[in-house]
């Protein structure tokens, strides 16, 4: 199901409490009180057959008796009654429900949850819970929960599996200077899950950052898809419990689901752009700073302090977190000399006198901010009787306005610095009570910035295509499984590896296997119970159980991700130790990782593979040892992956008079230079027709967004002229960007100047419509300027319904894929 109904749940005009009670010690009474007394402006309908009135509100015997349509129902009734009440909600056309009640003991719970899940799937009613504390939307003063506190309005959304954690957060919210937009407890998450809520809140302009507390995940492919889309526009910070074997076992007992390998969660979060933290304190420190501060544009950080001890503490924490203190230039040193004369450390941290007055703090901060080597500041203040802490804070706030950098502060202590902390908070400058917290928060900004940069990096282009013989592998696997053999014979493994370009010439492998001088690396393919196939990489001599050595990646893996795996697995260090520096050997090893990834993508029957590969300074890598484990596929490939791979099935060619054969295929991350070349070819008029605004340049972040797409939710077909006069050129691109509900999508087409009117746009858009239809999309739409006659003609050619938008110079083009005319018109 899509997320379109979530808006009615989170912004309801009417709420019914089924199981309402005048007794505020009961669950139904607590929720009714929260709705009535927290300022919600919509209609409230108590439902309980034994009451006719609760407080000043009329009480109904059944939700079907309510005269108006109910947007949100909150169920606080005994577990056995839940399925029947949910059927009544369906009959009353309720849009969504929050089930607060626990569904009972294990056997009873499984049966009731199964029935509720079936009702939700059959009738399209969205359900949060069961066993949920409920949810809070502060902007509209909606407290649809059993929580005891209404937090301050803010821009942070908090999502949690645990009701107790939500309650603790509400209690903390009274004492921490952080406001919330939403607090949601998912409970058992039989329907609405993290993926749904990330999609929904990611599109809410009131939400600046999203915090997650989780113990395990369901619908992981949907979660990864949503997280990868949302993390590019707003921070997602996760506190994942069950990091240790003891915690993981307790999490499994608590939730009834395996928590999986914690290292795989690390890899998945990094791939999705999610910043992972370890404590609640760090979670909220991150939330405030990521929402308020820009990402550093460099690594140059300066610590300013009036206390040597606190400066040392901050420097130690910075080092432990992988940061470095910038070296101050002679120009910067001279500026600070003029301010402090000889009364300072002349190094970084900048240690000022204990009695440094507000104007001195301001001038030193401004001097540092005016230096090109400085990209961020950590400003510390130790209170004393010689200086007014509040006046120093005011001076620092004034100074920080001079240049937009990443800045954090720490005014140590409690009583005398409360006013200073309030000033910083009101000025959107993160402040903390200890130097360590300030440094940790700063480094988390850096970590998050690095994650987003890595997500937007362009994979290197190598002038070769990797080829795979999937049919040969399929023949071997089919034979093994038909014979109930789950460990292929050595000669069968050799066929599988050779079909994907992995296996060696046997003589070379034997020679390397007997050589003690060869560099040996383990490449393992394993199946995680939650995330499916994962690839592990480490030196062969190092056990993958050693923490910090094993590198883990999730297929699909391109060349950039292969390089990252080799770096994290210390493979480059190993190669240097064996003096293996030839570029083609290193590239061959990258190829092997990519080939293993492709094997994992293509065959869900392969659940485990262990390869030991060797290189010397002349040849390799060759497979020295190999083993393979199979099992019948639970789902067909590539649905066993949590990240949608490149859909090579949509590659094709068509012929254009005067040009010859043109390749059409899905867009790839490494297409960024080709896409930039396409944009540079466009005239100002063509750019205006496509983007509705003049654009002089195309930033890397925009190009990355256009090329690094999620193939589950976006369709983008490009036309490539491979035999261009100078180098291959992108002639055009058409795309359909799916809405989070994946039922509607918006199309866009752009064709290189000089190649318009040759049928390229029609071919690409028709391919996109066909793919959209196969994925179950129902409506494709787009907005076209009235003067864009070529696009309007293309819409008519393909069968779009074209409607003039009232009081506008634009047309809306709509194509219904679920109608009898769903097949696009032939463009031939």
N, C-alpha and C positions, 0 to 999 in steps of 0.2 A: 504494500500500500504506500501511497505517497504521503506527503506532509501537509497537504493543503488543509486538512481538518484541524491540524494543530493550532492554527491561528484562532479558530473558534474556541478551542480549549484554553488557550493562554490569554485571549481577549474576549471572554464570554460576555454576552449581554444578560445572560440568565444562568443561575446555578441552582441545582437541586441537591439537597443532602438526603440521601436515602438511608434511613436509620437515625434520623435526627432525634435529639432528646433534649428535654429541658434540664437534664442533669449534666452539668459541665464537668463531672468526673468521668463521664462516659465518652467514648470516641466521637459518637455522633453529636454530642453536646459541645465538645471542644471545637469541632470544625464549624458548627453553626455559629458559635460565639465569635470565632475568628473572622468569619465572613461578615457578620453583622456589626462587629465593633471595630474593625480595622479600616473602615472607610471605603469599602467596595461600593461602587455606585450602581451596580446592576441589580436585577431582580433576584431575590432569594426565595426558594421554595423548599420548606421542610417536608419530608415525606416519612410518615410513620402511621400505620393504621390504627394505633391505640391513642392517638392524639388528634384533636381538631384544631388546636392552636398551640404554638410555642412562642412565648413572649408576645410580641405584637404581630407575629406572622401567622397566617393561615397555614394549617398543616394538612397535607393530602394523604389519602390512604394508599395511593399508588402513583408512580411517576406518570402513568398513562392518564391520570385524572387532572394533571396540570393543564390549564387551558392554553398556555403559550408554549411554543417550542423551546425546549431546554438545550442550551449549548453545551453545558458541562454538568455531568452527574458525578457526585462523590458518594461512593458506596461504603457504608460503615455498618454492615449487617453481618450476621453469623455466616461462616464459610459455606455451609450447605445451601444457603439461599442465593448465593452469588450467580450461578448460571440462570436461574429463573428471573432474577431481577435484571440481569443483563438482557435477556429476551424482552422484558418489558421496556427497557431503554431503547431497544431496536424498534419496537412497536411505536414508541413515542417519538421516534426520529431524533433521538439525542445524538449530538455530534461526537461526543467523546466522554470517557469516564475515567475517574481515578478510583482505584480499588484500594482502600486503606486496610481492609481486613486481611489477615494472614489466611492462606488457603488451607491451614490445618497441618496435621501430621503428614509424614512423607507420602504414604500411599494415597491418602485422601487429597493431599496437595497436588500430586501429579495428575489425578483424575480431574479435579476441578480446574486446574490450569489448562489442561488439554481441552476441556469443554469451552472455557472462556476464549482460548486461542482460536478455536474453530468458529465461534460466534463472531469474533472480530474479523477473521478472514472472509467469512461468508457474507457478512453484512456491511463491512467497511467501517465499523465503529472503532475508533482508536481507544486504546486502553493503556493507562499508566498503572503499573502494579502487576499483581496484587502485592500485599505486604509493603505498601508504600506509605511514607509519612505524608505524601501529598506534594503540592508545589506552591510557590509564592511568586507573584509578579508584582514588584513594588511600585512600578510606574502607575498602575491602575488600582493600587491598594488592594490587590486580590491575595488574600491569605487562604488558599484552598488546601489547608494542611492541618495537622495536629500539632504544629509547632507552637511554642509558647511565646515567641518574640516576633515582631515585625521589624525586619532590619531597615536601615536607612537606604534610600534610593541611590543607586549608583550604576556603574556600567559593567560590573563583573557578573557573569552567570556561573553558578556553581551546580554541578551535576554529580550525584552520588548514588551508588548502589545501596549504601547503608543508611537506614533511617537514624540510627544512633549518631552517625557522623554528621548528618544534617542538623540534628538537634544540638550537637556540640558547636557547630558552626554558627547557628543562631545565637547561642549563648556568647560565643566569642565576638559576634558582631556588635554587641553592646559596648565592648571595650576596645575594639580596634578601629582605626580611622579609615574603614573601607566600606563602601556602599555596594549593594547588590542590585542587579536588574532582575534576576531570576534565581530561585533556589528550587531544584527539582530532585526528588528522591525516586529513582526508577523502580525500586523494589525488585520483584522477580522478573520484570521486563519481558513479559510474555508477548508484548506487541511493540509499544514505543520503546526504542532502545537508544543507545548513545549515537548511533549513526543518524537516526531521525532528528534527534535534538541538536546535533552539530549542524546539520543542514538547515534546520529551522532558525536557530540562534545565529548562525553564520550570516544569514540574510537580514538580521534585525539591526538597524542602525543604532539602536539604543545599547547594544552589547559591544563593548570594546575588547574584552578578553573572556576566555572560557576556562574554568577550572574543572578538572575531573578528579573524582576519587573513585577508583575501581579496584576490584579484586579479580575479575575475569571479564572476558568479553564474549558476546554472542554476535552473530551476523557480522563477522570480522571483515569480510570483503566490503560490505556497505559502510562499516566504520572507517576503514582505510580510505575508501573513496571520498567520503565526506570530509575526513580530517585533512587529506591532501589538498582538497579544494579550499577549505576554510582557513587553514594555517597560513596560506599565502596572503590573507587579508587581515587576519586578526590572530593574536597569540592564543595557543591552546597549551595549557600547563596541566600535567597529569601527575597525581600521586598514586602510584600503583603499589598496592599492598601485596604481601606474599613474596618479597624479594628473596628471603632465605628459605631453605627447605622446611624449617619449622613453621614459618608464616604461610608458606604455600600450602602445607597440609591443613592448617587451620582454616585457610580461605576455602579450600575444597570442602571441608566439613561444614563450613558456614553457608556456602552458596550452592553446594551440590554439584559443582562443575570443576573440572581440572583447571588449575591456574596456569599450566604450561610452563615452559622453560623461561625463566625470567630474563635471560640474556636475549632471547628471541623478542621479548617485549621491547627491550632496549633498541634492537635493530629496527623493529617495526615502527616505534615512535619516531626514531630518527628519520626513517624513510618518509613518514607522514608529516614531518615538520613539527612534531609535538615535543615540547620541552618537558623532560621528566625530572621531578624533584623527589626528595626522600622524606621530608617532614612537613607538617602543617605550617609551621612557621615559614619555611621556605616557599611553600605554595602561595601564601598570601603576600609574602615579600615580592615574589615574582609578579603576581597579578597586578599590584599597584605600579610597579616600575615599568613593566612592559606596556601597560596602557598609557602611561604618562610620558615616557621618555623615548627619544629617537634612538635607533640603533647606531652604535659607534661606526664611524667611517674609517677607522683605523685602530691600531692596538695601543696608541699612546695614551696612557693614563697617568695622572699625577695625584698624589696624596698630599693634602694640605692639612696641617695639624698644629695645635699649640701644645701638644703633649708628646714627648719623645716615645714614651711607653706605648701609647695608643697608635702612634705611627708604626712602630715595630710590629704590633699585633696585626695591623692592617696589611703591612707588607708581607708578613708570614702567610696570612690567609690568601693573599693575592697569588703568591708563589704556589701554594698548595692547590689552588684552583686552576693553575696553568696560565696565569696572567704574568705580565712583565711590566715593570716600571719604565716609563720612557726616559731617555737621557735628555736632560734639558740642554738646549743650545746655548752657546755663549751669549747670544742676544737676549735670551730669556733670563739667564743668570744675571746679566747686567741690569735688566729691568728690575728684578727683585732686589738686587744690591742697592739700587737707588731708594727703594722703599724701606728696606730693613737694615741697610748699612751692613755691619758685620754681625748682626744679631740673628743669624740663621744658619742652617746646615750647609748651604750651597750645594745641595744635592736633592734628590727625590727619594723619599718623602721630603717635602718642604716643611722643615721644623721651625716654626716661628716662636718668638718669646711667649711665655705663658700669659703675659699681660697684654698681648697684641689686641689693640682696640678695634672697634667696628670698621673704622675707615681704613685701617691697615689690612684687615681681612679682605675688604672690598677691593683694594688696589692690587693685592697679591693674586686674588682670584681673576681679576681682569687681565693682569699681566700674563697669567698662564693661558687664559682663554684666547688671548691675542697671538699666541705662538702656534705656528703651523704643525709642530710636532705633538701638540696636545689634542687628543680626541675625546677626552673625558676626564672628569674630576671626581675625586672622593674627598669631601671636605669634612674634617673632624673638629669637634670642639669639646674640650674638657672644662667644665664649669669651675669657677673660682671666684673669690671675693673681689678680685681686681677688675673684672669685666662683666658687663651685663649680657647674659646669654641671649636675651631676646633682641637686643640692639645689634649684636653680631649677626644673628640670623637674618634680621631685616637687611643688613648691609650685604650679606651673601646673596639673598634673593635678588637684590637690585643688580648685583654684579653678574649673576647668571643670566640676566636678560640680554647681555651684550652679544652672546653668540650661542646658537642652538647646538649644544653638545650633550652628551650623555652625562648626567650629573646625579650623584647621590650624596646624602649628608648623614652624619651621625653626631647628635648632640647627646653626650653621655649623661646618665643620671636619671632622676625622676622629677622631683618637685620643681626645681628652679628652671627646668628646660621645657616644661609643658607648653608654655606660650610659644616658644620657638618651634616646637614640633607642629603645633597647630598652624603657625604661619607657613611653614614648609608645605604642609598638607594642603592648605588653601591655595598655595601657589603651584600646585602640581609638581612639587619637587619631593621625591621619595626620601624619607628620613627614618633612621633606625636607632635603637638604643645602644648598640655596641658596634665597634669597628668591624668585627667579623661579619655581622649581618649585612652591613653596608657593602662590604667587599663581595660577599657571596651574591647579593642581589645584583651588583654591577656585573659580575662575571656571568650571571645567568642571562643578562641582556646580551652579552657578547656571544654566549653559546647559542642563544636563539637566533641572533643575526647570522652566525656562521651556518646554522642549519638551513635558514632560508636561502642564503647564498649558494649552499651546496645543492639545494633543490633546483635552483635556477641556472646552475652551470651547464654549459653546452658540452655534450659528449664529444670527444675528439673524433674526427673523421679519418678513417683509414681507407686507403685506396684498394680495398678488396672486399668481396662479398663472401660471407661464410655460407657453405652449402651443406644440406642435411638430407639424408635418405631415410625419411620417416617410414616408408613402406617396408624397408628391410627390417627395421626394428619391430614394426608391428607384426610382421610374420613370425619372428622369434618369440615375442611375448605371447602371442596367441597360442602358439604351439606349447609353450611351457605351461600356461594356465589351463589349457585343455587337458594336459597330462597331469594336472595337480602338482606341478613342480614349481616351487617358489624361489629356488636358488638356481639360476641358469648355470649350465656347464661352462667351463672356461672358454671353450671354443665359441659358445653362444654369446658370452660376454664380449669376446673379441669382435664378433660380427656387429654387436650393438655399438661398441665404442668406435669401430672403424666407420660405421654408417654416419656418425656425427663428427668424424674427423678427430677423434680423441685417441684412438689406439695407435701404438707404435709399430714400426717394423720390428718383428720379433727379435732379430739379431741384435739390434740396438738396445732393446729393452733388457735382454739377457746380459749384455756387456755392462750396462749401467747398474743392473741389480747386483752384480758381483763386484762393482767398484766402490771402494770406500771414499773415493774422492768426489763422488757426485753429490750435488745439492738435492735434497729430497724434501718434498712438500706433500702434505695430505690435503686432498680436496674431497670433502664428504658431502653427500646429499642425504639429508635426514627428513623425516616427516614429523613435524610438531603437531600434537593433538588439536591445537587451536589454529595455528597459522599455516598448516600444510607444509609444502616443501620449503626447506631452508638449506642454504649452502654454507658449510663451515670450512674455514681455511686456516692452516697453521703449519709451522715446520714439523716435519715427520718425527723428529726426535722429541717433540714437546707434546705431552698428553693434552688433549683438548679439555680435560677436566681442570687444568690449571687456569685459575681466574686471570683474566686480563690478556691472555695470549690468543685465544680462539677468536677469529673474526667471523661474524655471521651476517649473511645477506639473504634477502628475500627475492626469488625470481619474480619478474624478469630482471636480468642483470645486463646492462650495456657496458661499453668499454670504460666509461667514467666510474661506474659502480664497481667494476672489476678492479680498477686501479685503487679505489678506496678500500676494498677488501684486502688487497695486497699490502697496503699501507698499515691498516689496522692489525693485520695478522703478522706484521714484522717481516714480511717476505722480502721486501726491498733490502732490509738490513742483512737478511740471510744471503741474498744474491751477492751483495757487496762483499760479504765474508768469503765467498767462494770466487770472488773476482769475476762474476758474471755480469758484464756491463753492456754486451752487445744489444742494441735496440731491438733487433729482430727476434732474439731469444726471449726478451721480456714481453714483447708483443705476442709471441706464440703462447706464452703462459697466460696472458690476458685472454687470448682466443680460447684457450682450453676452459677457463672459467665460464666464459660466455657459452661455449658448446655444452658444458654440463648443465647450465641454466636452461638452455633450449631443450635439452633432453627431459629435464624436469617439467618444463612447460607442456611438452607434447604428449607425455605419457604419465597419467595419474596412477598407472599400475606399478611404477617404480617407486617403492617407499623408502629404499635405502641403497646407497651406493658409496663405496669407500675406495678411493684411488690413492695410491702413492705414486707420485710422478718424480722423475729425476731429470736434472740438467747438468751438463758440464759446460765448460767455456766455449764449446764448439757447436753442440747440437742439443736438441730437446725442445720442449719437455716430452719425455716418453713415459708411458705407463709402465711401472715396475711391478706393482701389485694391484689387484682389483677384486672386488666382491660386489654382489648385487642381490637385492632382496625384492621380491614381487608380492603383490596380493591383488585379487580382483578389484577393479576400480569401483569405488562407491559412487563417484560422479564422473561424467566424461570430462576429459581435458578440454579447455583450460579452466573449467569451473572449480577445480580443486585449488586454484591459486587465490590469494587474498588481494593481489594487485593484478588488474587486467593487463594482459600482455599485448604487444603490437599485433593487430589483426591482419596478418599477411594474406588472409583469404580474400581481402578486398583489393588486392593488387590486380591491375589489368592494363591493357593497352587499347588505344583506338587510333584511327588514321585520320589525319587532317590534310587536305589537299594543299600542296605547297610546303608542308612541314614534314610530312611523313608520320612515323609512329610516335605517339606521345604516351608516356607512362603515367598512369593514375594510381595513386596509392594513399593510404593514411599518412598523415603528417607524422614526423618523428622529431624528437628533441634536437637531434643534430642538424635539422633543417633550418635552424635560425639564420645562418648566413644566406641561404637561398631565399628565405622569406624577406630578409632585409633588402636583398637585391630586387625582389618583386616590388616592395614598397617604394624603393628609390626610383623605380621606373615609372611610377604613377605621377600624373600631372596634378597640380593643385585641385583641379576640378574633380578628377577621379577620387582623390583622397576625401574631398568634401562629400561626394556621393556615397562613399562607403562609411565614413565616420561621423558625418553630419557636422563636422567642425574642421577648420584648417589645422593641419599638424605639420610642423617643420621637421621634427625629428621623431624617431621611434626608439624609445629607451629599451635597454636590455630586459628590464622587468616586464615590459609589455610584450616584447617578442617571445620571452620565455613562457608567458601565459598563453600565447597563441600556439606555441610548438610543443610544450610539455603538458599535454592534455591527459585527462583520465579517459581511457577508451570506453569505460562503462557509461559515462554520462555525457560525453561529447563526441561528435562525429566531425572529422575534418579530412576531406579528400583534396589532394593536390595534383596538379598536372605538371609533369617534369619533361622538359625537352632535353634528352640525354645527349643528343648530337648537336648541341648549340655550337656556334662558331668558335667561342672561346672556352667555355666551360658549361656544364649542365646548368639549366636555368629553370626557375619555377615560373610557369606561365599563368597560374591562377590557383586559387584555393576557394573551396566552398565548405561551409561548416554548418552543423546544427548543434546548438548548445542546449542540452536538455535541462529543464527545470528540475529542482530536487525531486518532484513527484514522478519524473521520468515519463510522464504522459504527454507533456507539451514541450516543444523546443523551438528556439528562435533560429532562423537561418540567416546566413550572410554569404555574399559572393564577392570576390574581387578578382579581376583579370588584368594582366599586364597590359599597359598601353601598347597599341600596335597589334595586339592579338585578340582584341574584342571583336565580336561579330562572327567568329569562326566556329561557334558551337562548343567552345571549351566550357563556358559557364553552364550551359544546358547539360552537358555530359556530367560535370562534377556534381551539380545540384541534384540531378536525377539519381546518381549513385547514392548521395546522402539520404534522399527520400526513401530509396529502396532499403538501405541499411536501417533507417529509423523504423520502417514498417516491420522489419524482421525483429526488432527489439521491442515491439509492442507499443511504440509511441502512437498517439492518436491524432495529435494536431501539431502542424508545423506552421509557424507564422513569421512575418517579418514586416518591418516598416520601411517604406521606400519613398524618397522625395518625389514630388510630382514632376520635376524636371528630369528625373532619371528614366528617360524613355526606354533605354535598352533593358533595364531591369524590369520595368513594367511589361515589356514585350516578352521577356523570358518567362515571367510569371504566367502570362496568358498561354504561352506555348506549352508549359508543363501542367496547366489545368488548375492554377491557383484561383481562388475567389478573391477579387480585387474590390476593395471598398474605400471610398474617400473618407478620411477622418474628419468629422465636422469641425469647422472653424480652424482648419489646419491646411498646410501645403503638403501634407503627407498622405500616403495610401497605406492601408493594411492589406497584406497578402496572406491568405489563409489556405492551407491544404489539409483536408481531413483524410487521415490514413485509415480510419475505421469505417469509411463509407464505401459504397459500391464502386466509387470512382477512385479508390485508394491507390491504384497503380498509376504512377506518373505517365503522362502521355509520351508516346514514342517521339524521340527527338531526331531520329535518323533522317 
